[in-house]
Amino acid sequence: MSRKKSHQAKGPSQRQLRVGELIRHKLAEMLARGEIYDDVLASHVVTISEVRMSPDLRVATAYVMPLGGKDTEIVLAALMRNSKFIRGEVSHAVDLRVAPEVRFREDETFEEVSRIDRLLHSEKVRRDVEKG
């Protein structure tokens, strides 16, 4: 009897997850301590919710959200302005052959959770649940 291999999409490796989490911690520490000298970043509390690594560990995509979800665009711009400095600091904290390029993206999961919550509390869903 032969076994069929599963053809499901593979998720990130343990190494990608571990390196991503190390970088997330370093970024959060830098922001909390005010190590990135930028007026925009100094005036905002920024959450780094996740860092996803490319399979070759050369690109780190950090998902960020300013407190309250306000000024996202200017915070992302400030992070990008400082990306060269951030890359250097991250390379000291994470021992890799190549310092990963750090990219910043808006974390849209908070908005998605709100959208689902609104949907679940809508009148239409309530009627469907009551019928069932």
Residue frames relative to the residue before (quaternion, step in Angstrom):
aa qw qx qy qz dx dy dz
M 1.0000 0.0000 0.0000 0.0000 0.00 0.00 0.00
S 0.2380 -0.7842 0.5590 0.1264 3.57 -0.71 1.06
R 0.3628 -0.7125 0.5587 0.2204 3.52 -1.16 0.65
K 0.3110 -0.7290 0.5785 0.1926 3.54 -0.97 0.86
K 0.3866 -0.7090 0.5405 0.2361 3.52 -0.98 0.86
S 0.4894 -0.6512 0.5004 0.2933 3.51 -1.09 0.76
H 0.2452 -0.7788 0.5642 0.1226 3.57 -0.96 0.87
Q 0.2941 0.7601 -0.5243 0.2468 3.56 1.09 0.68
A 0.5828 -0.5723 0.4452 0.3668 3.53 -1.22 0.57
K 0.3685 -0.7338 0.5319 0.2069 3.54 -0.93 0.94
G 0.3789 -0.7131 0.5435 0.2291 3.55 -1.00 0.80
P 0.7351 -0.3890 0.2944 0.4708 3.55 -1.28 -0.17
S 0.5286 -0.6283 0.4722 0.3207 3.56 -1.17 0.64
Q 0.6592 -0.4876 0.3814 0.4270 3.56 -1.27 0.26
R 0.6338 0.5324 -0.3295 0.4542 3.58 1.03 -0.76
Q 0.6356 0.5164 -0.3284 0.4706 3.61 0.95 -0.85
L 0.6670 0.5029 -0.3009 0.4601 3.58 0.90 -0.91
R 0.6710 0.5077 -0.2961 0.4520 3.59 0.93 -0.93
V 0.6747 0.4786 -0.2916 0.4802 3.59 0.89 -0.94
G 0.6314 0.5377 -0.3263 0.4535 3.59 0.98 -0.81
E 0.6731 0.4855 -0.2940 0.4741 3.56 0.97 -0.84
L 0.6159 0.5313 -0.3455 0.4679 3.63 1.04 -0.70
I 0.6698 0.4879 -0.2928 0.4771 3.57 0.96 -0.88
R 0.6137 0.5446 -0.3454 0.4555 3.60 1.01 -0.78
H 0.6602 0.5031 -0.3050 0.4669 3.58 0.92 -0.90
K 0.6573 0.5105 -0.3154 0.4559 3.58 0.93 -0.87
L 0.6564 0.5059 -0.3114 0.4650 3.60 0.91 -0.88
A 0.6583 0.5046 -0.3100 0.4646 3.59 0.91 -0.92
E 0.6434 0.5202 -0.3140 0.4657 3.58 1.00 -0.83
M 0.6490 0.5197 -0.3146 0.4579 3.59 0.94 -0.89
L 0.6772 0.4833 -0.2905 0.4727 3.58 0.94 -0.88
A 0.6693 0.5096 -0.3047 0.4467 3.59 0.92 -0.88
R 0.7323 0.4215 -0.2309 0.4824 3.57 1.01 -0.79
G 0.4453 -0.7097 0.4441 0.3176 3.57 1.27 -0.10
E 0.3020 0.7937 -0.4769 0.2267 3.58 1.14 0.64
I 0.6520 0.4337 -0.3100 0.5392 3.58 1.26 -0.27
Y 0.2444 -0.8163 0.5102 0.1165 3.56 -0.31 1.27
D 0.3508 0.6883 -0.5429 0.3294 3.52 -0.06 1.39
D 0.4993 -0.6876 0.4409 0.2890 3.58 -0.78 1.03
V 0.6357 0.5301 -0.3341 0.4508 3.58 1.00 -0.81
L 0.7037 0.4575 -0.2725 0.4704 3.58 0.85 -0.96
A 0.6197 0.5461 -0.3397 0.4497 3.58 1.12 -0.63
S 0.7372 0.4190 -0.2277 0.4786 3.59 1.10 -0.64
H 0.7108 0.3864 -0.2567 0.5288 3.61 1.26 0.15
V 0.3162 -0.6744 0.6261 0.2306 3.52 -1.23 0.60
V 0.0837 -0.8241 0.5599 -0.0160 3.55 -0.58 1.21
T 0.2353 -0.7592 0.5949 0.1200 3.56 -0.95 0.96
I 0.1801 -0.7257 0.6536 0.1175 3.56 -1.01 0.89
S 0.1810 -0.8420 0.5003 0.0889 3.57 -0.12 1.25
E 0.8040 -0.0554 0.0838 0.5861 3.59 1.05 -0.70
V 0.1052 -0.7379 0.6583 0.1049 3.52 -1.28 0.50
R 0.1339 -0.7884 0.5986 0.0466 3.55 -0.72 1.11
M 0.2615 -0.7756 0.5622 0.1184 3.52 -0.88 1.02
S 0.4713 -0.6189 0.5371 0.3262 3.55 -1.16 0.63
P 0.6688 -0.5199 0.3356 0.4121 3.63 -1.14 0.47
D 0.7207 0.4155 -0.2569 0.4920 3.63 1.04 -0.66
L 0.4371 -0.7366 0.4104 0.3129 3.61 1.37 0.12
R 0.4787 0.6816 -0.4299 0.3484 3.60 1.17 0.46
V 0.7608 0.2463 -0.1511 0.5811 3.59 1.25 -0.36
A 0.1071 -0.7625 0.6370 0.0357 3.54 -0.92 1.03
T 0.1249 -0.7829 0.6065 0.0598 3.57 -0.71 1.06
A 0.1533 -0.8048 0.5722 0.0379 3.54 -0.50 1.27
Y 0.2321 -0.7623 0.5931 0.1155 3.56 -0.85 1.04
V 0.0403 -0.8367 0.5425 -0.0634 3.55 -0.54 1.26
M 0.0175 -0.7726 0.6344 0.0154 3.51 -1.29 0.52
P 0.3551 -0.7090 0.5640 0.2304 3.59 -0.77 1.01
L 0.6254 -0.5429 0.4050 0.3875 3.55 -1.16 0.63
G 0.8110 0.2063 -0.1865 0.5148 3.55 -0.82 1.01
G 0.4531 -0.7195 0.4274 0.3071 3.59 1.28 -0.06
K 0.5235 0.6390 -0.4101 0.3866 3.59 1.25 0.31
D 0.8387 0.2126 -0.1676 0.4726 3.56 -1.25 0.56
T 0.1770 0.8271 -0.5173 0.1301 3.58 1.11 0.60
E 0.6754 0.5160 -0.3059 0.4289 3.58 0.84 -0.95
I 0.7040 0.4493 -0.2943 0.4647 3.60 0.85 -0.86
V 0.6070 0.5312 -0.3543 0.4730 3.60 1.14 -0.56
L 0.6433 0.5073 -0.3230 0.4737 3.61 0.95 -0.84
A 0.6432 0.5202 -0.3194 0.4622 3.59 0.98 -0.84
A 0.6493 0.5130 -0.3150 0.4647 3.60 1.00 -0.82
L 0.6475 0.5073 -0.3189 0.4709 3.57 0.97 -0.80
M 0.6578 0.4993 -0.3122 0.4696 3.59 0.96 -0.83
R 0.6110 0.5534 -0.3465 0.4476 3.62 1.03 -0.73
N 0.7591 0.3659 -0.1711 0.5105 3.53 1.09 -0.78
S 0.3502 0.7930 -0.4564 0.2005 3.58 1.25 0.14
K 0.6144 0.5439 -0.3643 0.4404 3.62 1.04 -0.63
F 0.6509 0.4966 -0.3016 0.4886 3.59 0.96 -0.88
I 0.6539 0.5217 -0.3067 0.4541 3.57 0.92 -0.97
R 0.6359 0.5334 -0.3265 0.4522 3.59 0.94 -0.87
G 0.6581 0.5143 -0.3067 0.4565 3.58 0.94 -0.86
E 0.6714 0.4923 -0.2929 0.4702 3.57 0.95 -0.88
V 0.6419 0.5201 -0.3149 0.4672 3.56 1.02 -0.85
S 0.6475 0.5311 -0.3305 0.4351 3.61 0.97 -0.82
H 0.6351 0.5095 -0.3375 0.4724 3.61 1.11 -0.58
A 0.6957 0.4933 -0.2685 0.4479 3.57 1.05 -0.77
V 0.7693 0.2576 -0.1272 0.5707 3.58 1.09 -0.72
D 0.3061 -0.7873 0.5142 0.1489 3.55 -0.56 1.18
L 0.2161 0.7558 -0.5821 0.2079 3.56 -0.11 1.36
R 0.6260 -0.5418 0.3996 0.3936 3.57 -1.20 0.44
V 0.7851 0.1520 -0.0545 0.5979 3.54 0.99 -0.91
A 0.4349 -0.6720 0.5274 0.2847 3.58 -0.90 0.89
P 0.3899 -0.7466 0.4809 0.2434 3.61 -0.64 1.03
E 0.4633 -0.6097 0.5607 0.3149 3.53 -1.21 0.63
V 0.2139 -0.7828 0.5729 0.1147 3.59 -0.83 0.96
R 0.0858 -0.7810 0.6186 0.0073 3.54 -0.74 1.14
F 0.2405 -0.7792 0.5663 0.1196 3.54 -1.08 0.72
R 0.0204 -0.7834 0.6205 -0.0302 3.55 -0.96 0.97
E 0.5458 -0.5905 0.4804 0.3503 3.53 -1.23 0.54
D 0.3577 -0.7044 0.5701 0.2256 3.55 -0.98 0.88
E 0.1458 -0.8318 0.5336 0.0449 3.56 -0.37 1.23
T 0.4274 0.7214 -0.4633 0.2867 3.59 1.23 0.04
F 0.6022 0.5575 -0.3709 0.4348 3.61 1.06 -0.65
E 0.6613 0.4947 -0.2969 0.4794 3.58 0.96 -0.87
E 0.6399 0.5248 -0.3260 0.4570 3.59 1.01 -0.79
V 0.6319 0.5170 -0.3271 0.4758 3.60 0.99 -0.79
S 0.6513 0.5078 -0.3148 0.4678 3.60 0.95 -0.83
R 0.6440 0.5252 -0.3193 0.4555 3.57 0.98 -0.86
I 0.6685 0.4873 -0.2985 0.4759 3.59 0.91 -0.88
D 0.6298 0.5357 -0.3272 0.4576 3.57 1.01 -0.83
R 0.6497 0.5016 -0.3127 0.4780 3.60 0.94 -0.88
L 0.6468 0.5252 -0.3131 0.4558 3.56 0.98 -0.86
L 0.6817 0.4927 -0.2946 0.4536 3.59 0.87 -0.92
H 0.7249 0.4109 -0.2403 0.4980 3.58 1.11 -0.58
S 0.4425 0.6996 -0.4574 0.3249 3.58 1.25 0.16
E 0.6459 -0.5438 0.3848 0.3729 3.53 -1.23 0.55
K 0.6394 0.5456 -0.3314 0.4285 3.60 0.94 -0.85
V 0.6697 0.4768 -0.3020 0.4826 3.59 0.89 -0.88
R 0.6253 0.5447 -0.3363 0.4462 3.58 0.98 -0.82
R 0.6532 0.5011 -0.3127 0.4738 3.61 0.97 -0.88
D 0.6545 0.5170 -0.3193 0.4499 3.60 0.93 -0.87
V 0.6517 0.5073 -0.3147 0.4678 3.58 0.98 -0.79
E 0.6641 0.5046 -0.3061 0.4589 3.57 0.96 -0.85
K 0.6216 0.5348 -0.3438 0.4577 3.63 1.09 -0.63
G 0.6854 0.5271 -0.2805 0.4169 3.57 0.97 -0.93
